[in-house]
Amino acid sequence: MRLVANLIRGQKVSKALGILRYQPQAGAALLEKLLLSAVANWQQKNEDGRIEDADLYVKTIFVDGGRMLKRLRPAPQGRGHRIRKRSNHVTIVIDSAAAPLTLAPEVTTENAEN
């Protein structure tokens, strides 16, 4: 999962979705679904903004270890080999590359006459 996450870090959302669509790794499909969810969350939070105008990109993405299911698999001579079924937690942050419009601060000058 980390290998696929490294591919899309810093990419624009449209390019990242294109990369994930054609990756053969199993984690790519899961990351694609997560990225679409993040875009939907951004759209829900910014109802007045358009996705096309926002120029969204993947600001941060990291993968942490999750729960591990431990199982035993039969092995020769009555032994058991340990199987660890790993899972992970993925955190993704998307942001708008378009600079938000800010008003210039008002400058006031005071004439101090003695």
Contact map, one row per residue, 1 for C-alpha under 8 A:
111110000000000000000000001100000000000000000000000000000000001000000000000000000000000000000000000000000000000000
111111000000000000000000000000000000000000000000000000000000011000000000000000000000000000000000000000000000000000
111111100000000000000000000000000000000000000000000000000000000000000000000000000000000000000000000000000000000000
111111110000000000010000101100000000000000000000000000000000000000000000000000000000000000000000000000000000000000
111111111000000000000000000000100000000000000000000000000000111000000000000000000000000000000000000000000000000000
011111111000000000000000000000000000000000000000000000000000000000000000000000000000000000000000000000000000000000
001111111000000100100000000000000000000000000000000000000000000000000000000000000000000000000000000000000000000000
000111111110000100110000000000000000000000000000000000000100000000000000000000000000000000000000000000000000000000
000011111110000000000000000000000000000000000000000000000111100000000000000000000000000000000000000000000000000000
000000011111000000000000000000000000000000000000000000001111000000000000000000000000000000000000000000000000000000
000000011111101100000000000000000000000000000000000000001100000000000000000000000000000000000000000000000000000000
000000000111111100000000000000000000000000000000000000111100000000000000000000000000000000000000000000000000000000
000000000011111110000000000000000010000000000000000000011100000000000000000000000000000000000000000000000000000000
000000000001111111000000000000000000000000000000000000000000000000000000000000000000000000000000000000000000000000
000000000011111111100000000000000000000000000000000000000000000000000000000000000000000000000000000000000000000000
000000110011111111110000000000000000000000000000000000000000000000000000000000000000000000000000000000000000000000
000000000000111111111000000000010010000000000000000000000000000000000000000000000000000000000000000000000000000000
000000000000011111111100000000000000000000000000000000000000000000000000000000000000000000000000000000000000000000
000000110000001111111110000000000000000000000000000000000000000000000000000000000000000000000000000000000000000000
000100010000000111111110000110110000000000000000000000000000000000000000000000000000000000000000000000000000000000
000000000000000011111110000110010000000000000000000000000000000000000000000000000000000000000000000000000000000000
000000000000000001111111000000000000000000000000000000000000000000000000000000000000000000000000000000000000000000
000000000000000000111111100100000000000000000000000000000000000000000000000000000000000000000000000000000000000000
000000000000000000000111110100000000000000000000000000000000000000000000000000000000000000000000000000000000000000
000100000000000000000011111110000000000000000000000000000000000000000000000000000000000000000000000000000000000000
000000000000000000000001111111000000000000000000000000000000000000000000000000000000000000000000000000000000000000
100100000000000000000000111111100000000000000000000000000000000000000000000000000000000000000000000000000000000000
100100000000000000011011111111110000000000000000000000000000000000000000000000000000000000000000000000000000000000
000000000000000000011000111111111000000000000000000000000000000000000000000000000000000000000000000000000000000000
000000000000000000000000011111111100000000000000000000000000000000000000000000000000000000000000000000000000000000
000010000000000000010000001111111110000000000000000000000000000000000000000000000000000000000000000000000000000000
000000000000000010011000000111111111000000000000000000000000000000000000000000000000000000000000000000000000000000
000000000000000000000000000011111111100000000000000000000000000000000000000000000000000000000000000000000000000000
000000000000000000000000000001111111110000000000000000000000000000000000000000000000000000000000000000000000000000
000000000000100010000000000000111111111000000000000000000000000000000000000000000000000000010000000000000000000000
000000000000000000000000000000011111111100000000000000000000000000000000000000000000000000000000000000000000000000
000000000000000000000000000000001111111110000000000000000000000000000000000000000000000000000000000000000000000000
000000000000000000000000000000000111111111000000000000000000000000000000000000000000000000011100000000000000000000
000000000000000000000000000000000011111111100000000000000000000000000000000000000000000000000100000000000000000000
000000000000000000000000000000000001111111110000000000000000000000000000000000000000000000000000000000000000000000
000000000000000000000000000000000000111111111000000000000000000000000000000000000000000000000000000000000000000000
000000000000000000000000000000000000011111111100000000000000000000000000000000000000000000000100000000000000000000
000000000000000000000000000000000000001111111110111000000000000000000000000000000000000000000000000000000000000000
000000000000000000000000000000000000000111111110000000000000000000000000000000000000000000000000000000000000000000
000000000000000000000000000000000000000011111110000000000000000000000000000000000000000000000000000000000000000000
000000000000000000000000000000000000000001111111100000000000000000000000000000000000000000000000000000000000000000
000000000000000000000000000000000000000000111111110000000000000000000000000000000000000000000000000000000000000000
000000000000000000000000000000000000000000000111110000000000000000000000000000000000000000000000000000000000000000
000000000000000000000000000000000000000000100111111011000000000000000000000000000000000000000000000000000000000000
000000000000000000000000000000000000000000100011111111000000000000000000000000000000000000000000000000000000000000
000000000000000000000000000000000000000000100000111111110000000000000000000000000000000000000000000000000000000000
000000000000000000000000000000000000000000000000011111100000000000000000000000000000000000000000000000000000000000
000000000000000000000000000000000000000000000000111111100000000000000000000000000000000000000000010000000000000000
000000000000000000000000000000000000000000000000111111110000000000000000000000000000000000000001110000000000000000
000000000001000000000000000000000000000000000000001111111000000000000000000000000000000000000001110000000000000000
000000000001100000000000000000000000000000000000001001111100000000000000000000000000000000000111110000000000000000
000000000111100000000000000000000000000000000000000000111110000000000000000000000000000000000111100000000000000000
000000011111100000000000000000000000000000000000000000011111100000000000000000000000000000011110000000000000000000
000000001100000000000000000000000000000000000000000000001111100000000000000000000000000000011110000000000000000000
000000001100000000000000000000000000000000000000000000000111110000000000000000000000000000111100000000000000000000
000010001000000000000000000000000000000000000000000000000111111000000000000000000000000001111000000000000000000000
010010000000000000000000000000000000000000000000000000000001111100000000000000000000000001110000000000000000000000
110010000000000000000000000000000000000000000000000000000000111110000000000000000000000111100000000000000000000000
000000000000000000000000000000000000000000000000000000000000011111000000000000000000000111000000000000000000000000
000000000000000000000000000000000000000000000000000000000000001111100000000000000000011110000000000000000000000000
000000000000000000000000000000000000000000000000000000000000000111110000000000000000011110000000000000000000000000
000000000000000000000000000000000000000000000000000000000000000011111000000000000000011100000000000000000000000000
000000000000000000000000000000000000000000000000000000000000000001111100000000000001111000000000000000000000000000
000000000000000000000000000000000000000000000000000000000000000000111110000000000001110000000000000000000000000000
000000000000000000000000000000000000000000000000000000000000000000011111000000000111100000000000000000000000000000
000000000000000000000000000000000000000000000000000000000000000000001111100000000111100000000000000000000000000000
000000000000000000000000000000000000000000000000000000000000000000000111110000011110000000000000000000000000000000
000000000000000000000000000000000000000000000000000000000000000000000011111000011110000000000000000000000000000000
000000000000000000000000000000000000000000000000000000000000000000000001111101111000000000000000000000000000000000
000000000000000000000000000000000000000000000000000000000000000000000000111111111000000000000000000000000000000000
000000000000000000000000000000000000000000000000000000000000000000000000011111110000000000000000000000000000000000
000000000000000000000000000000000000000000000000000000000000000000000000001111100000000000000000000000000000000000
000000000000000000000000000000000000000000000000000000000000000000000000011111110000000000000000000000000000000000
000000000000000000000000000000000000000000000000000000000000000000000000011111111000000000000000000000000000000000
000000000000000000000000000000000000000000000000000000000000000000000001111101111100000000000000000000000000000000
000000000000000000000000000000000000000000000000000000000000000000000001111000111110000000000000000000000000000000
000000000000000000000000000000000000000000000000000000000000000000000111100000011111000000000000000000000000000000
000000000000000000000000000000000000000000000000000000000000000000000111100000001111100000000000000000000000000000
000000000000000000000000000000000000000000000000000000000000000000011110000000000111110000000000000000000000000000
000000000000000000000000000000000000000000000000000000000000000000011110000000000011111000000000000000000000000000
000000000000000000000000000000000000000000000000000000000000000011111000000000000001111100000000000000000000000000
000000000000000000000000000000000000000000000000000000000000000011110000000000000000111110000000000000000000000000
000000000000000000000000000000000000000000000000000000000000001111100000000000000000011111000000000000000000000000
000000000000000000000000000000000000000000000000000000000000001111000000000000000000001111100000000000000000000000
000000000000000000000000000000000000000000000000000000000000111100000000000000000000000111110000000000000000000000
000000000000000000000000000000000000000000000000000000000001111000000000000000000000000011111000000000000000000000
000000000000000000000000000000000010010000000000000000000111110000000000000000000000000001111100000000000000000000
000000000000000000000000000000000000010000000000000000000111100000000000000000000000000000111110000000000000000000
000000000000000000000000000000000000011001000000000000011111000000000000000000000000000000011111000000000000000000
000000000000000000000000000000000000000000000000000000011110000000000000000000000000000000001111100000000000000000
000000000000000000000000000000000000000000000000000001111000000000000000000000000000000000000111111000000000000000
000000000000000000000000000000000000000000000000000001111000000000000000000000000000000000000011111000000000000000
000000000000000000000000000000000000000000000000000011110000000000000000000000000000000000000001111100000000000000
000000000000000000000000000000000000000000000000000000000000000000000000000000000000000000000001111110000000000000
000000000000000000000000000000000000000000000000000000000000000000000000000000000000000000000000011111000000000000
000000000000000000000000000000000000000000000000000000000000000000000000000000000000000000000000001111100000000000
000000000000000000000000000000000000000000000000000000000000000000000000000000000000000000000000000111110000000000
000000000000000000000000000000000000000000000000000000000000000000000000000000000000000000000000000011111000000000
000000000000000000000000000000000000000000000000000000000000000000000000000000000000000000000000000001111100000000
000000000000000000000000000000000000000000000000000000000000000000000000000000000000000000000000000000111110000000
000000000000000000000000000000000000000000000000000000000000000000000000000000000000000000000000000000011111000000
000000000000000000000000000000000000000000000000000000000000000000000000000000000000000000000000000000001111100000
000000000000000000000000000000000000000000000000000000000000000000000000000000000000000000000000000000000111110000
000000000000000000000000000000000000000000000000000000000000000000000000000000000000000000000000000000000011111000
000000000000000000000000000000000000000000000000000000000000000000000000000000000000000000000000000000000001111100
000000000000000000000000000000000000000000000000000000000000000000000000000000000000000000000000000000000000111110
000000000000000000000000000000000000000000000000000000000000000000000000000000000000000000000000000000000000011111
000000000000000000000000000000000000000000000000000000000000000000000000000000000000000000000000000000000000001111
000000000000000000000000000000000000000000000000000000000000000000000000000000000000000000000000000000000000000111
